Amino acid sequence: MNRLGPAEANTLPIGVFDSGVGGLTVLSVLRTMFPHEDFIYVGDSANNPVGNRPKAEISQIAMNIGHFLATVPVKMAVVACNTFSVVALEELQETFDFPVIGVSKGVRTAIDMSQARSIAIMATKATIESHKHKEEAHELDGSVAVWEQACPDLAHLIEQGHLRDEVIHASTNAYLTPIIASGADTVVLGCTHFPFLTELMQGLAGPTMQFIDPSYETAQEVKDVLTAQQLVNPQTQAGTLDICFTKDLPLAKRMISLLIPPEEFTLRHISL
């Protein structure tokens, strides 16, 4: 909880952060669900990609962003990155005096929707190697089959702006092929970058494959914490959106504009 009293804390912004543009997919869902909240988003694109780095480096990058948000200050932080969530969430929660929420795994939704009782996880190397999605799936239902698919280059390609070209098409197809062969009928997008490719993936995998964006589960958790800790912003006007990137603002602006109208956000460069 913030040191400020609840009446002051509830007017502070919610911090949302990622290693780059991926967390914008989470931010977009959060803004829809909480239109009167102010948000500040941090995309540390200067350190992207993080999914193939050693755990100590991943934690340090996440902690640097946390310290920046603490100076803003924020009333809550949403770790809109699966890699940061599986590697650094506990350290973030122990360090800062505001609630820190990791991105939800989306596994519960996937199990509920799978007709074949067989799901797949697409994520970065670090997330897959943690096996946390698979562990949660088997805690919920020991009989469900779980295919883990590491996608080492996918987030980085999205960061570079590859969304519709042959490069991203070939890479995505290479990762989907073994998933389809596994018999899974529901795929958890276990990296916040991947919802940018939902349409492409659907076209490659066919209409019977379902893709789960965990942002909606994450937003529900945010709602629960805001309510329980009396942190809901009482303002009636639309909330503000301050977007910060550590590198390549033109590309960031192009990616943001796919999800959020340009007149609804400000964009600036920061150093961490």
N, C-alpha and C positions, 0 to 999 in steps of 0.2 A: 504493500500500500504506500502511496505517496506520503511524504511528510506533511503536505498541505492537508487541511481539513476537507471532508467530502464536498462541501459547498464550493470550495475553490478548485479542487482537483477535477470535478466533473466538467469544467469548461476547458481543460487542457486537451490538446490533440491526442489522437491515437497514433503511435508510431508503427509503421509497417516496413519491414526490410528484407532484402534479398541480395544475392551476389551480383545481380544485374536486373534484367527486364522481367524475369520469370514471375516474380512476386506481384507484378502488375495485374496478373490474372486474379490473384487473391484480392488485391486492392479493389478491383472493379466490382467483385461480388460484395465486398464489405460496404462500399459506397452505396450500392443499391439497397442493401439491407438497413444501413444506418445513414440516411441522407442528411441528418442534422448534426452529424459528428464532423469535427475537423480532423484532417489526416495529414501526417507528414510521412513521406515515403523516401527511403534511402536505398539506392541501387549501387552497390560497390563494384561497378563494372571494371574498375582498374585492377581488381584482384580476381576477375573471372577468367577461367572457370575454377570453381573450388572443389568440385566433386571428385577429382582425382588426386587431391593434395593429401599429405599426412594429416592425421587428426589434430595434432597440436596446432598446425597452421590454420586449419579450418576454425578451430575454437578461437584463436587469436583474432582472426578477421571478424568473426561474429561479435566478440567482446568489444572490439574497437567501435563497431557500429552502435552497440549498446551504450557505451560511454558517451558517444555523440548524442544519442537520443535523450540520455539523462540530463544533458545540459540544455535541452530545448526549453523546458522539460516536457515529458509526455506523461499521460496517466496510465498508459498500458502500451506494451509492445507486442506486435504479432510477428513471429518469425516466419515470414512467407517464403521459406526455403526448406525443402525436405532435408537437404544435406546438413544445414545448420541445425535443424530440429533434432536429427538423430545423433549428432555429434556434440553439440554445445548447449542444448536447452537447459539441462540441469545446472550447469555453471552460470548461465545467464540468470536463471531464476534465483540462485543463491546469492548473486552479486548485487542485483538491483532491487530497489524498494518499491517498484511498481510491478503489477502482474505481467508476466511474460508468457505468452501462449504460443506453442509450436503449431505448425500446420498439421491438421488432422490427417490421418493416413487414408481415409476413404475405404478402408477394408470392410467395415460393417455394411456400408451401402453396397459394395461389390458382392458380398456374400448373399445379401438379401435379393439381389437382382439376378444372380447367376442361376440359370436353369440347369446347366450342366454340372453344377457343384464343382466348378473348376475355374479359378481366376488366375490372372497374371499381374505382375507388378513391373512396370517400366520405370526405371529411376537411374540416378547416377551410380557410378561404381561404389562410392562411399556408402550411399543409402542401401544398395543391394547387399554389400558386404556386412552391414549391421544386422541384416535379416529381421529387422524389427517389424516390417509389414507381415512377413511370413509368421513370425511368432504371435502377433496379434490375431492373425487369421485363425491359427490353430487353437488359440485360447478361446476364441468365439465359437469355433466349430472344428473339432479335430478331424472330421471326415472330408473337409474341403481340400481339393488339390490346389497347390500354389506354385506357379511357374515364376521364377525370378529372372528378369531380363535386364542386365546392366546395359546402359546406353551411353558409353563414355564420351562421345563427341556431340550428342544431340543438343544439349543445352548451349554449348559453345557455338554451334552452327546457328541456332536461333539468335544468340547474342550478336552474331555478325549480320543478322538481317535475312538469313536464308529461311524463307517461309513457303515459297511456292516453286522454287527452281528444281532442276534435276539433281543438284547436290543433296538437298534435304530429302527429296523423293527417294533417292537410292539408299540413303542412310536409314531413313524411317522404314523402308521396305525390308531392309536387312534385319532389323530388330523385330519386326512384326512376323516375319516368316516362321521363326521357331515358336513363337507364341501361338500362331494359328495351328501349327503342327502338334502342339501340346494338347489341343482339345479345349483350351480355355475359351469361354464365351464372353468374359467380362474382364476388362483391363483397367487397373488403377493407374492413373497418371501420377506416379510417385515423384514427380519433379514439377515445380510450379511453372517451369517454362513450357511444359508439354501441351497444356490446353491451347496454346497458339496453333498447334498442329492437329487439333481434333478433327477438323474437316478433311484434312489430307489423310489421316489415319483411317477415318471411316471409309473413305473412298478406296483405300488400299485393302482393308480387311473385309469389306462388304457389310451389308445392312444387319447381319445377325450378331455382329460383335458390338458390345456396349463398352463405352469409355466413361470412366468415373473421374470427375474433377472433385478432389477433396475440399475445395474452397468452401463448399456449402456446409460441410461438417464443421470446418474451422469457424465460419461465421456464426454458427449456432453456439459454439463454445464461447466466442467473444460476447455474444448476447447474454449468456448465462453469467459471465463474470461482471459485465457492466451492470447488470441488474442486481446481483448479489452484493456487490461492493458499492452500490449507489453512485455509479460513475457515469450514468447516462447524461448526455449534454441536454440541458433544458431548452436550448435555443430553438426557435421555430423557423428560422431561415436556413437555407441550404448551407451545409458545411463547406469550409475551404479545403483546398488540396495543394500542399506544398511538396513538389517532387524534387529530390536531390540525387544527382549522379556524380560519381567520381571520375568519369571519363566519357567521352564521345556523346555529347549532348544532342547533336543532330540525329544520330541513329536512335537515341533514347526517345526523342520527340516523335519520330516516325512510328516507333513501336507503341508508345503511349496512345497516340492518336488513333490506333486501330481499336482501342477499347474505350477511350474517354475523349469527349469533344475538347478541342484545344482551348476554348474559352473557359473551361471549367478547372484548369490547373495552371500553376506557375512552375517553371522549371529553372533550376539553378545548379551550378557546379559547386561541389564541396570537396575538401580534402580531409581525410581521416587520419 
